[in-house]
Amino acid sequence: MWSQLIREKFINFFVEKGHLKIPSSSLIPKDRSVLFTTAGMQQLKPYFLGEADPQKDFSYSRLTSVQKCFRTSDIDKVGDETHLTFFEMLGNFSIGGHPTSYFKKEAIQFAFEFLTKELGLDPERLWITVFGTSEKFCDEVMRNWMKSGLCTDAEAIRFWQEVGIPRERIFEFGRDENFWGPPGPIGPCGPCSEIHYDLTQKPCKKGTQCGPNCECNRFIEIWNLVFMEYFQDENQNLVELPKKNIDTGMGLERIAMILQKKKNVFETDLFHKIIKRIEELTEKAKRNLRSTRIIADHIKGAVFLITDGVYPSNKEQGYVLRRLIRRAIVHGKLLGIEKSFLKDLAKEVIEIYDQFYPELIQNKNVIDNALETEENKFRKTLQKGLNQFEKLLKSKKIKEISGKEAFDLFQTFGFPLEIIKEMAEEEGFEVSETEFEKELQKHQEISRAGAQKKFGGVGIESLKTEEEKEKVIKFHTATHLLHAALRKVLGSHVRQEGSDISPERLRFDFSHPRKLTEEEKKKVEDLVNEKIKEGLEVKKEEMSYEKAIKSGALAFFREKYPEKVSVYTIFNPKTGEVFSKEICAGPHVKNTKELGKFKIISEKSSAAGIRRIKAILE
């Protein structure tokens, strides 16, 4: 069964069950407390918390989607049979508090029916896990579950038995396995019930004790039904949600592996073309499956991240993307691939997904440019780094690389720690991770100190005259107008990557894969001047960081912000229309008419995927 047919069957099944199909959200979530979209429920978080009404926005309380997801939690496991960074999650959801809402019983019935009737899986090969523990985690919040001194989801067990799963195929596990979420430090969460598929029907040496989560790889988890009943606060306390919700997620790649009768996800139609192309590039691909699979996974993740507006950088999502690309290049080197190859593989990714995600074709040039730029840049330092690494190994009397030595490789040649570890392990060496983290922390503290000066008030207290201070304040507001104008002209992928302001000019760095055309520069300049002439008001508000993000304020330097922040909104006082809203230390002018005329004097590259504009006020 081809993956496209699985998607269609899933959506059609739940639409017939009264669900509304909603599109996949971006891999870059609106919720800035997390870096990536890791589950289908993330775009629905306001509804699960009761902050928004699904009936008002969708006219439905039952929803279904195929969601693009990206997780770094399993990056070290990529290369085995099932783990990935990028994957698609098939999900069905019920928002509580409405007449058409449903909970545990219906969620279990729907899942069992879809798997056995629509997909034709043998019910004898389905095994179930539910939440059950005697740990302290089972506190008074879960008192409604208390059975014989244990915190066990007896309801879920009963409902699974009702659809035909015998009790001996239902296993109980604690928080690590059967309590989901939240997708970040705080948020909605709850106990869950996982559906596992028996791949071999042959127990390992544990005999009757061989069941789901056994390390023998007999079972594979395919679907997780989350009974979202709680909210976890910043102190990890649980409080009951006023309304109970259902959130489920089934990995497309894993169910495709089963239905296509493959031994691993990399043999499915979702990877076949990519793997085949790698095998054409090098004879070693079939001998070193781990490196081949890592490259296949990482190029897919890179393509989708770039499409959603991420560019390689040293910050947040951009840093993760850079790690993916560089890790793929290093594993290509291990396979003997000496020439640039990522664009070739990106073409295969686009061909696999173009019918379902047409935005990949639309962004093909952006994808190619970002990959080519980063690959060319890294290859220049890769060989130098490998030579230095070999010298380092030869100089060692004991087979251990210190954290400082590893950090020097990271800082000088851009080798992430996991790449250094992999190369070291191949030669029988160990790396001191604890010492590496200490070196990294010291480096980050120095960087943060620089960031405070660079982004937090531009050192206005050091200026000598009132005239200089006035000019800097004007440039500060002009920078916000420029940022907003760039996002409106070029697209929402534009992110501030740095700025520097003096009494003479402003300098603004932003993410964008190519040089601006003369027409684009003029549009940006004209838009800024248009907003200056309109006399927009500049309003300052103090609020928590979380509230600022929820209000729509832009914030691209999360690591430096305190709990309470200043938000500056530039808006039209007559219409109320907001042109710019950002977290910022200030200060700013009261009205844009104070700025005069804005003029761009230069636009050039600052780094790979980063452009730099210099501008003045006349």
C-alpha positions in Angstrom: 0.0 0.0 0.0 1.7 3.2 -1.2 2.1 6.0 1.3 -0.2 8.4 -0.6 -3.0 5.8 -0.4 -2.4 5.4 3.4 -2.8 9.2 3.8 -6.0 9.2 1.8 -7.5 6.2 3.6 -6.7 7.8 7.0 -8.2 11.2 6.2 -11.3 9.7 4.5 -12.0 7.4 7.4 -12.0 10.2 9.9 -13.9 12.6 7.7 -16.6 9.9 7.5 -16.5 9.8 11.3 -17.4 13.5 11.5 -13.9 15.0 11.5 -12.8 18.1 9.6 -9.5 17.8 7.7 -7.1 20.6 8.6 -3.8 21.3 6.8 -0.4 20.6 8.3 1.1 23.5 10.1 4.7 24.7 9.5 7.6 22.9 11.2 8.3 26.3 12.8 5.6 26.6 15.5 3.9 29.8 16.5 4.6 28.7 20.1 8.1 30.0 20.7 8.6 27.8 23.8 9.6 25.0 21.5 11.9 25.0 18.4 10.0 22.7 16.1 6.6 21.2 15.5 6.9 17.7 17.0 3.3 16.6 17.0 0.0 17.2 15.3 -1.5 18.6 18.4 0.8 21.6 18.6 -1.3 23.8 16.3 -4.3 22.9 18.4 -2.8 23.7 21.8 -5.1 26.8 22.4 -8.1 24.6 21.9 -7.0 21.9 24.2 -6.4 24.6 26.9 -9.8 26.2 26.4 -8.2 29.4 25.1 -9.9 29.2 21.7 -13.2 27.7 20.5 -12.9 25.1 17.7 -16.6 25.6 16.8 -16.0 29.2 16.2 -12.8 28.7 14.1 -13.6 25.4 12.4 -17.3 24.7 13.1 -16.1 21.3 14.2 -14.7 19.9 17.5 -13.5 16.7 15.7 -10.4 17.3 13.6 -7.9 15.2 11.5 -4.6 16.0 9.8 -1.4 14.7 8.3 1.2 16.8 10.1 4.9 17.4 9.2 7.0 16.8 12.3 10.6 17.2 13.3 12.3 15.9 16.4 15.9 16.0 17.5 15.3 13.7 20.5 16.0 10.6 18.4 18.8 11.9 16.3 21.4 9.5 17.9 19.1 6.6 17.1 18.7 7.5 13.4 20.3 4.7 11.4 18.4 1.8 12.9 15.2 0.4 11.5 12.6 2.9 12.6 13.9 6.2 14.1 13.8 9.5 12.2 14.1 13.2 12.7 11.6 14.2 10.0 8.4 12.2 9.8 4.7 12.6 9.0 2.1 12.1 11.8 -1.5 10.9 11.0 -3.7 12.3 13.7 -7.3 12.6 14.9 -8.4 15.0 17.6 -11.4 15.7 19.7 -11.7 19.0 21.6 -13.6 18.6 24.8 -16.7 20.4 25.9 -18.8 20.1 22.7 -21.8 17.8 21.9 -19.8 16.0 19.2 -16.6 15.5 21.3 -15.5 12.0 22.3 -13.0 10.5 24.7 -11.3 7.2 25.5 -13.8 4.7 24.4 -14.5 6.2 20.9 -10.7 6.9 20.3 -10.0 3.2 21.0 -12.8 2.0 18.8 -11.8 4.3 15.9 -8.2 3.2 16.0 -9.0 -0.5 16.2 -11.5 -0.2 13.3 -9.2 1.7 11.1 -6.2 -0.6 11.6 -8.2 -3.9 11.2 -10.9 -3.0 8.7 -9.5 -0.2 6.6 -5.8 -1.3 6.5 -6.5 -5.0 7.0 -4.0 -5.6 9.8 -4.4 -8.9 11.7 -5.9 -8.1 15.1 -3.9 -11.0 16.6 -0.7 -9.0 15.9 -1.9 -5.9 17.8 -0.5 -5.5 21.4 -1.4 -2.6 23.7 0.3 -0.6 26.4 -1.5 1.7 28.9 -0.5 3.8 31.8 -0.1 2.0 35.1 2.3 2.6 38.0 2.8 2.7 41.7 5.4 5.5 41.4 5.0 8.8 43.3 4.1 10.4 40.0 0.6 8.9 40.6 -0.5 11.6 43.0 -3.9 12.9 44.2 -4.6 14.5 40.8 -5.1 11.0 39.4 -7.2 9.8 42.3 -10.1 9.0 39.9 -7.9 6.2 38.6 -6.9 4.7 41.9 -7.5 0.9 41.8 -6.1 -1.4 44.6 -3.4 1.1 45.5 -2.1 1.4 41.9 -2.6 4.2 39.5 -3.9 2.2 36.5 -5.9 3.3 33.5 -8.5 0.7 34.1 -10.9 2.3 31.7 -8.6 2.0 28.7 -7.9 -1.7 29.6 -11.7 -2.3 29.6 -12.3 -0.5 26.3 -9.5 -2.5 24.6 -10.9 -5.7 25.9 -14.4 -4.7 24.5 -13.0 -4.3 21.0 -11.4 -7.8 21.2 -7.8 -7.4 22.6 -7.3 -10.0 25.3 -6.0 -8.9 28.7 -2.7 -10.8 28.2 -1.9 -8.6 25.3 -2.4 -5.4 27.3 0.7 -4.2 29.3 1.0 -1.4 31.9 4.0 1.0 31.9 4.9 4.2 33.9 5.4 7.8 32.9 8.4 7.3 30.6 6.5 5.1 28.2 2.8 5.9 28.7 2.4 9.5 29.7 2.6 11.9 26.9 3.8 15.5 26.9 3.8 18.3 27.2 5.7 19.3 24.0 7.8 21.7 25.9 8.4 22.8 29.5 4.7 23.5 30.1 1.4 22.6 28.4 -1.4 20.0 28.0 -0.5 16.4 28.6 -2.0 13.1 29.7 -1.8 9.3 30.0 -1.7 7.4 26.7 -2.3 4.1 25.2 0.1 2.9 22.5 -0.6 0.3 19.8 2.3 -2.0 19.0 2.5 -4.4 16.0 4.1 -7.8 16.4 6.6 -8.0 13.6 7.8 -11.6 14.1 5.2 -13.3 16.3 8.2 -15.1 17.9 9.1 -14.3 21.5 12.7 -13.8 22.4 14.4 -15.7 25.2 12.2 -13.9 27.8 9.3 -16.2 26.6 6.0 -15.0 28.0 7.6 -11.9 29.3 8.4 -10.8 25.8 6.0 -8.0 25.0 5.8 -4.4 23.8 8.9 -2.3 24.6 11.0 -5.4 24.7 14.5 -4.7 23.5 14.5 -7.7 21.1 12.8 -5.5 18.4 9.9 -8.0 18.0 7.4 -5.1 18.3 7.1 -1.7 16.7 4.9 1.1 18.1 2.6 2.4 15.4 0.0 4.6 17.1 -0.3 6.6 20.3 -3.7 7.6 21.7 -3.3 10.4 24.2 -6.0 11.1 26.7 -5.3 14.7 27.3 -6.6 15.4 30.8 -4.0 17.5 32.5 -1.9 20.7 32.3 1.7 20.6 33.5 3.0 23.9 34.9 6.5 25.3 35.1 7.1 23.4 38.4 5.9 20.1 36.8 2.8 20.0 38.8 -0.3 18.5 37.2 -3.7 20.1 37.3 -6.8 18.7 35.6 -8.0 20.4 32.4 -11.6 21.6 32.6 -12.4 19.6 29.5 -10.9 16.3 28.3 -9.4 16.0 24.9 -8.2 13.3 22.5 -4.9 13.6 20.6 -3.6 10.7 18.6 -0.6 10.3 16.4 0.4 7.4 14.0 3.7 7.5 12.2 3.2 7.2 8.4 6.6 5.8 7.9 6.1 3.0 10.4 2.7 1.9 9.2 4.0 2.1 5.6 6.8 -0.3 6.6 4.3 -2.8 7.9 1.8 -2.5 5.0 4.6 -2.6 2.4 6.1 -5.7 4.1 9.5 -4.1 4.6 12.1 -4.7 7.2 12.7 -1.1 8.0 11.3 2.4 7.2 14.1 3.1 4.8 12.9 0.4 2.4 9.5 2.0 2.0 8.4 4.2 -0.9 9.1 7.3 1.3 12.8 6.6 1.1 13.5 4.2 -1.8 14.5 6.9 -4.3 16.8 8.6 -1.9 18.6 5.4 -0.9 18.9 4.3 -4.5 20.5 7.6 -5.4 23.1 7.3 -2.6 23.9 3.8 -3.8 24.5 5.2 -7.2 27.0 7.7 -5.7 29.0 5.1 -3.8 29.6 1.4 -3.6 30.0 1.6 0.1 26.3 2.6 0.7 25.1 -1.0 0.9 28.0 -2.0 3.3 27.5 1.0 5.6 23.8 1.1 6.1 23.9 3.4 9.1 25.6 6.2 7.3 23.4 5.7 4.3 20.3 6.0 6.4 21.5 9.0 8.3 22.1 10.9 5.0 18.7 9.9 3.7 17.0 11.0 6.9 18.9 14.3 7.2 18.5 15.4 3.7 14.8 15.0 4.0 14.7 17.0 7.2 16.9 19.7 5.7 14.6 20.1 2.6 11.5 20.5 4.7 13.1 22.9 7.2 14.4 25.1 4.4 11.0 25.1 2.8 9.5 26.3 6.0 11.9 29.2 6.2 14.9 27.9 8.1 18.4 28.7 6.9 21.7 27.3 8.2 23.0 29.5 11.0 24.5 29.4 14.5 21.2 30.0 16.3 18.2 27.8 17.3 16.5 26.2 14.3 19.2 27.3 11.9 21.8 25.6 14.1 19.9 22.3 14.0 19.6 22.6 10.2 23.4 23.2 9.9 24.0 20.2 12.1 21.8 18.0 9.8 23.6 19.2 6.6 27.1 18.9 8.1 26.4 15.5 9.6 25.1 14.3 6.2 28.3 15.6 4.5 30.6 13.9 7.1 28.7 10.6 6.6 29.0 11.0 2.9 32.8 11.4 3.4 32.7 8.1 5.4 31.0 6.5 2.4 33.7 7.9 0.1 31.5 10.6 -1.6 34.0 13.3 -2.4 31.9 15.6 -4.5 28.9 17.8 -3.6 25.8 15.6 -3.5 23.1 17.2 -1.4 21.3 18.9 -4.3 21.0 15.5 -6.1 19.4 14.0 -3.1 17.1 17.0 -2.5 15.7 16.4 -6.0 14.7 12.9 -5.0 13.0 14.2 -1.8 11.0 16.7 -3.8 9.9 14.0 -6.3 8.7 11.7 -3.4 6.6 14.4 -1.8 5.7 17.0 -4.5 2.1 15.8 -4.9 1.3 16.1 -1.3 3.5 19.1 -0.5 3.6 21.3 -3.6 5.4 24.0 -1.7 8.6 21.9 -2.2 8.5 22.5 -5.9 7.8 26.2 -5.4 10.8 26.5 -3.1 13.2 24.3 -5.2 15.6 27.1 -6.0 15.7 28.3 -2.4 16.4 24.7 -1.2 19.1 24.2 -3.8 20.8 27.5 -3.0 20.8 26.9 0.8 22.2 23.4 0.5 24.8 24.3 -2.1 26.0 27.3 -0.1 26.3 25.4 3.1 27.9 22.3 1.5 30.5 24.4 -0.3 31.3 26.4 2.8 31.6 23.3 5.0 33.7 21.3 2.5 36.3 24.0 2.5 36.9 23.3 6.2 36.0 19.6 6.3 39.3 18.3 5.0 41.3 20.7 7.2 39.3 19.5 10.1 39.8 15.9 9.3 43.6 16.4 8.9 43.7 18.2 12.3 41.6 15.3 13.8 44.1 12.7 12.5 47.0 14.7 14.0 45.2 14.8 17.3 44.7 11.1 17.4 48.3 10.4 16.5 49.5 12.6 19.3 47.4 10.8 22.0 49.0 8.3 24.4 45.6 7.3 25.8 42.5 6.8 23.7 40.6 9.8 25.0 39.8 13.2 23.5 39.4 16.0 26.1 36.4 18.2 26.1 38.6 21.2 25.3 40.1 19.4 22.3 36.6 18.5 21.0 35.4 22.0 21.5 38.3 23.4 19.6 37.3 21.2 16.7 33.7 22.3 17.0 34.6 26.0 17.1 37.3 26.0 14.5 35.9 23.5 11.9 32.2 23.4 12.8 32.2 19.7 13.8 29.2 19.2 16.1 29.9 17.0 19.1 28.0 14.0 17.8 30.1 14.0 14.6 33.3 14.2 16.7 32.1 11.3 18.8 31.2 9.2 15.8 34.6 9.7 14.2 36.4 9.1 17.5 34.4 5.9 18.1 35.5 4.5 14.7 39.1 4.8 15.9 38.4 3.4 19.4 38.6 6.8 21.2 36.3 8.3 23.8 35.3 12.0 24.1 34.8 13.8 27.4 31.3 15.1 26.9 31.0 16.7 30.3 34.1 18.8 29.8 32.9 19.7 26.2 29.6 21.0 27.7 31.5 23.2 30.2 33.6 24.7 27.4 30.4 25.3 25.4 28.7 26.9 28.4 31.6 29.3 28.8 31.5 30.2 25.2 27.7 30.9 25.4 28.1 33.1 28.4 30.6 35.2 26.4 28.3 35.3 23.4 25.3 36.3 25.6 27.3 39.2 27.1 28.0 40.3 23.5 24.4 39.9 22.6 23.3 42.2 25.4 25.4 44.9 24.0 24.4 44.1 20.4 20.7 43.8 20.8 19.7 45.2 24.2 19.7 49.0 24.0 22.7 49.5 21.7 24.9 50.9 24.5 23.0 54.2 24.5 24.2 55.0 28.0 27.8 55.3 26.6 26.9 58.1 24.1 28.3 61.5 25.1 25.8 64.0 23.6 22.0 64.3 23.5 22.2 64.6 19.8 23.9 61.2 19.4 21.4 59.6 21.7 18.5 61.1 19.7 20.0 59.7 16.4 20.5 56.2 17.9 16.9 56.2 19.2 15.6 57.1 15.7 17.7 54.3 14.1 16.4 51.8 16.7 12.8 52.5 15.6 13.9 52.5 11.9 15.4 49.0 12.4 11.9 47.7 13.5 10.3 49.3 10.4 13.0 47.8 8.2 12.5 44.3 9.7 8.7 44.4 9.2 9.2 45.7 5.6 11.6 42.9 4.7 9.2 40.3 6.0 6.3 41.8 4.0 8.3 42.2 0.8 10.5 39.0 0.9 8.4 36.7 3.1 8.0 35.5 6.7 11.2 33.4 6.5 13.1 36.6 7.2 14.5 36.6 10.7 16.7 39.1 12.5 20.2 37.6 12.8 21.9 40.7 14.3 22.0 44.5 14.3 24.4 47.3 15.1 23.5 50.9 15.5 25.6 54.0 15.7 24.7 57.7 15.5 25.7 57.6 11.8 23.8 54.5 10.5 22.0 51.3 11.2 23.3 47.8 10.2 20.8 45.0 10.1 21.5 41.2 9.4 18.7 39.0 8.4 18.1 35.4 7.0 17.6 35.3 3.2 19.2 32.9 0.7 20.1 35.4 -2.0 21.0 38.9 -3.0 18.0 41.3 -3.1 17.1 42.7 -6.5 17.1 46.4 -7.1 13.3 46.2 -7.3 13.1 44.4 -3.9 15.4 47.0 -2.3 13.2 49.8 -3.6 10.0 48.2 -2.4 11.5 47.8 1.1 12.8 51.4 1.2 9.5 52.8 -0.1 7.5 50.8 2.4 9.6 52.1 5.3 9.2 55.7 4.1 5.5 55.2 3.6 5.1 54.1 7.2 7.2 57.1 8.4 4.9 59.5 6.5 1.8 57.8 7.9 2.9 58.9 11.4 2.5 55.5 13.1 2.5 55.5 16.9 5.0 53.5 18.9 3.6 51.9 22.1 5.6 50.2 24.8 4.1 47.5 27.1 5.7 45.4 29.9 4.6 41.7 30.1 5.9 38.2 30.6 7.9 36.6 27.8 5.2 33.9 27.3 2.4 36.5 27.0 4.5 38.5 24.6 4.9 35.6 22.3 1.2 34.7 22.5 0.4 38.3 21.6 2.3 37.9 18.3 5.5 39.7 19.2 8.6 38.7 17.2 11.5 37.4 19.2 14.5 35.8 17.6 17.1 35.9 20.5 15.2 33.8 23.1 18.3 32.9 25.1 18.9 36.5 26.3 15.4 37.5 27.3 14.4 37.8 31.0 11.0 36.6 32.2 9.5 40.1 31.9 10.1 41.9 28.6 9.3 45.1 26.9 7.1 44.9 23.7 7.1 47.7 21.2 4.1 47.9 18.8 4.2 50.3 15.8 0.6 50.8 14.7 -1.7 53.2 12.8 -3.7 55.1 15.5 -6.6 55.6 13.1 -7.2 52.1 12.0 -5.5 50.1 14.7 -3.5 48.2 12.1 -0.2 46.9 13.5 2.9 47.1 11.2 5.5 45.9 13.7 5.5 44.2 17.1 8.7 43.0 18.7 10.3 42.2 22.0 13.0 44.9 22.5 14.9 46.6 25.2 14.3 50.0 23.5 14.3 53.0 23.6 12.2 54.3 20.7 10.6 57.4 19.3 6.9 58.1 20.0 5.9 58.5 16.4 7.5 57.5 13.1 7.2 61.0 11.7 10.2 61.9 13.9 12.5 59.7 11.7 12.8 61.7 8.5 13.7 59.9 5.2 15.0 56.3 5.3 17.6 55.3 2.7 19.4 51.9 2.1 23.0 52.5 1.3 24.2 48.9 0.8 23.0 45.3 0.8 25.4 42.4 0.8 26.2 38.9 2.2 27.1 38.7 5.8 27.4 34.9 6.1 25.9 31.8 4.4 22.1 32.5 4.1 22.5 35.8 5.9 22.2 39.2 4.2 23.3 42.6 5.6 21.7 46.0 5.0 23.2 49.3 6.0 20.9 52.3 6.0 20.8 56.0 7.0 18.2 58.6 7.9 18.2 61.9 6.1 
